[in-house]
Amino acid sequence: MPELPEVETVRRTLLQLVKNKTITDVDVGWPKMIKEPDDVERFIQLLKGQTIEDIGRRGKFLLFVLNNYVLVSHLRMEGRYGLYQPTDEKTKHTHVVFSFTDGSELRYADVRKFGTMHLFAKGAEHAAMPLAQLGVEPFSEQFTVELLEQAYAKTTRAIKTALLDQKTVVGLGNIYVDEALFHAGIHPERTASSLSKEEYHNLHKEIKRTLKEAIEAGGSSIKSYVNGQGEIGMFQQQLHVYGRKQQPCHHCDTAIEKTVVGGRGTHYCPNCQPRP
């Protein structure tokens, strides 16, 4: 599933491609993707004549800001957007097509059909699901060491599981939690409440640094991720633990191990991240 760096990269590339384009029509080939409103025809009619003024991001969600509405889009496992001409061949996995006045088309393709779209009146999107219960953005002023300490002070969950919960801090998924914990020297199975203030400080710093570097590299193309221009990310070349089971640690040469934490495959260095 694309995490914050991948979604932010898609946002930036899409903004270059579709900002100020006006929608003339929408073709929905897989109605189950449209969650709000629950009437697909109404979804289509509300979008006609709307101009894309901006594209924002909230956690792992893309926010298409229109004249009167905000389209909240989640890519899920394998969703991707691309700008095409009507004469370009559509793949069998293309499920939503936004046609523009200039003749171009923004197409949403999704092999697994897990992606979702919610359309809200502008200003109402943050008060409703799926955005209503999201935590703070990791690059915001609200994301502090104290926030982490207070959020996890009494939890018995493993720190990895706690970080994956989007209700505290958003945008973190399997890849970047594993990487941030490695750089902070924290074992993923540590109980979150057991971390010291210094460890929380290091973790806070490494979350921001890891995400920043991933964005600069265009995200990580572990499976099928590409940005809005069809380009892969390059951060996978900088990964220290994720996907490197039995390979030597870049810091100490110890073999990277893989376990399961909270139902998620988890990579760590047993030397750099000692067990509790």
N, C-alpha and C positions, 0 to 999 in steps of 0.2 A: 504494500500500500504506500503510495507517495506520502512522504512526511513534509514537514514545513519547508525545507530547502527546495524540494522538487516542486511543490505547489507555488512557492514564491517565484521560482524560475519560470514556471508556466505563466504565472500572472504577468511577469515582466515582458515575456515574449508576445503574449496575446495582446497586451496593451499597445505594443507597436503595430500589431496587425489589424486590430478592429476598432480602436478608439475612434469615435465620431462617425462610425458607420450606423446607418438606420435600417432597421429590420422591416422587410416587406412581407415576409411570410415565414412560417415555421412548420416543418414536417416532422412529426413524431412517429417513429416506426415501432417504438416499444413503450407504450403508455405507462407501464408500471414504474418507469423512471421518474415520472412526474408526480410528486408527492403533494404539492400545494400550488394552485388549487387542485382538488381531486377530479375536476372536470377538465380533461385535456383540451377540449375545444375552447373553453374559457381561457386556459393557459395560452393558447395560440392567439386568440383575439386580443388579449391584453398586451401581448408583445408586439403586435403589428403597429408600425409607426413609431416605435420607441427607438431612441438613439443611445448607443453605448457611450456614456460620458466618462466612465472610469472603470477600472477593474481593481478591486481590493482583495484582501485576504484576511480570513479569521481562522487561526489555527490551520487546519488542513482543508478548509473550505475556500473556494473562489467566490467572490462577490462581484457580479456584473451590475454596475450601477447605471441605471437607465434614467430617462426623464422623470418617470413617475413610480418606477418599481426597482426592486433589487432582486436579481436572480442569484440564489445561493446554490452553488454546484459542488458536489463532492465526487471526486474521481474514483473513490473506492480502490479496488485492486488494480485495474488495468484501463481505466478511462483515459481518453486523450482527446484533445482538441486540435484542429488544424484548419487553415484557411485554404479554400480551393476555388476553382472555377467550375461552373455548371457542367462543362464538358469533361472534367476529370472523373475518372471511373470511381464509383463508390464501392467500398469494401462491404462484404456481407455483415460486418459488425458495426456499420454506421447506423445509429439509431435516432439521432436528432440532428436536423439541419436547419440553420438559421440563414435565410436568404436576405441579402442586403440590396439597397437601391443601386449600388454600383455594379451589380451583377455577380459579386463574389459570394461565397458561402462559408460560414463557419460550421464545420461538421464535428459532431461528438461521436466517437467510436468507442465501443466497450465490449471486449470479447466475452466477459462474464455477465454483462448486463447488471452489475451491482451499483452503478453510479446513480446518484439522485439529484433532482432539481426541485427547488422550492422557490416560488415567486411570491414576494411580499410587497405591499405598498411601501414606498421609500420611508425609512424611519422606523418601520415596525419589525424589521428583520431580526434585531438583536433581542427582542422581547419574546420571541417564539422559538420553539424547537426547529431546527437542530442547534441553533447558536446560543440559546438562552442559558444553558448550564456550563458553558465553556469557561475555563480559567483565564489567567492572564497571559498576555503575549510575552515570550521570553526576551524580547528586545525592548519591552516597555519599562517605564520607571516603576511600575507596580511589581515587577519581578525582582524580588530582593532575597537576600539570604534569610532575612527574618520571615519572609513569607513561607519559604520552604520549611524552616524550623517549626513554625506555628502549625502549618498544615499537617506535618507528619509527627508531631510531638507525642501523640498517643496511639498512633497506628501500630498494629502488629504485622502489617504487610511488609513484604520484601521491598527494598528501595526500588528495584526495577519495576515491580508491579505498581508501586505508588506513582512513579514517574510516568507510566503509560496512561494513568487516569487523567483524562483531559479536563477534569474539573478543577485542578490546581494550576497547572501550566499547560498550555496547548502546543500542538505541533510536533511533540516528541513521539516517535514510534520505535520499533525494534532496533533499527540500525543505529540511530543517534543516541539512544539510551545506552546501548552497549558501548559505544565509542566514548561517550562522556564519562561513564563509570570507570572505564579503563584509564582514561587520562587523569581522573581524580583518585585512582588507586583504591576504589571501593568495590568489594565483591557484590555482585548483583543480588545475592541471597541475604545480605545483611538486612536486619530489621531496620526500617527507616528511622524509627525513633531512637535507635542506638547510635546514630551518627553524632560525632562531636561538632561543636561550632566550627572548628577549623575544617572538618570534612565537608560540612554544608557550604562553607565559603569556597572550598576548592571545587565542589560539584557545581555550584552556581556559576563560577568562572568558566568551567569546562563545558557546560551546556551552551553558554553564549558563544564561546570560541569555536566549538565544534560546528554549531549551526552556521555561524558566520563563514567559516572556511568552506562548508559544504555549498552554501549559496554562491560563493565566489567561484566554485568549481562547476556550478550548474547542476548540483544535485548528484545523486548516485543512481546509475543505471544498472541495478542488480538483475532485473528481469526485462521488463518491456517498457520502462519509463523513457519517454522523450519529451522535450519541451514543445512549445507551440509551433516551432519551426521544424520539428522532426529531428532535432539534434539530441544526442545522448548526453547525459551528465558524465563528469569525469572524477567525482569525489571517490568512487569505488577504488581508485588507484591509491588513495591515501588512507584507506581503512586499516586500522591496527588489529582489531579482533573480529569484527562481524564477518561471517563467511570464511574465516581462516582456520577452521578446525584442523588440529594436528600440524599446522604450520608454525614455524618459530616466531616467537614474540619479537617485534622490532627493537625492544628495549633490552631483553635479557636472554633471548634465544630459547626460553621455555616453550614447549608446545602449547598452543592455544587449545583450550577445552570447550566443549559444548554441553550444555545441560538444558533443562526446561524449567523456567520460572513463570509461574502464573499462566501456564499453558503456552508460553512462547519460547521458541528456540533462543538460547542465550549463550553468547560467546564471551570468554574472559580468559585472562592469563592467571594461572594459579599462583604464580610467584609475585607478579606486580599487584594482584588483587587477592590477598590472602583471605581464606575463609574466616568467618567470625569465630 
